[in-house]
Amino acid sequence: MAGSVNKVILVGNVGADPEIRRTQDGRPIANLRIATSETWRDRNSGERREKTEWHTVVVFNEGLCKVVEQYVKKGAKLYIEGQLQTRKWQDQQGQDRYSTEVVLQGFSSTLTMLDGRGDGGGASSGFGGGRGGSSNNDYGDDYGAPAPSSSPSRGGGGGNFSRDLDDDIPF
């Protein structure tokens, strides 16, 4: 196959307060468990059924770790984009074990808080590094810089591009 994609998107609830650890050189690593559920009605009995899957999420991105550490608590609803990774480890009896995790690292990962708790609405590790946002339109440092002014031949004036877009759109 010429190309492939390893991308996971989850929308679910955090099962316990995140665990933040630090590497020997002081970089944070966040571990959390996210539950996703589906519900349906049983055709035979008519009863409502539910199935919950638990996902282990590991955050290596320093900016996203700060958001997790400050704002994510048990019960928070999160939107996560990351990659699947399987790692091999040995248990206490020396048996090989495997764990598959959703990993957030690099520029292709996203973590967004969906339930509006606290001031940290979300973060992404896209262009310009991780950025935090919230429901009160505090776009963080990436959006605070003024836009370059237009040349006279193209018309228009300078201004702050992100604030120009901050109008009364109802979403």
Disulfide bonds with the S-S distance in Angstrom:
none
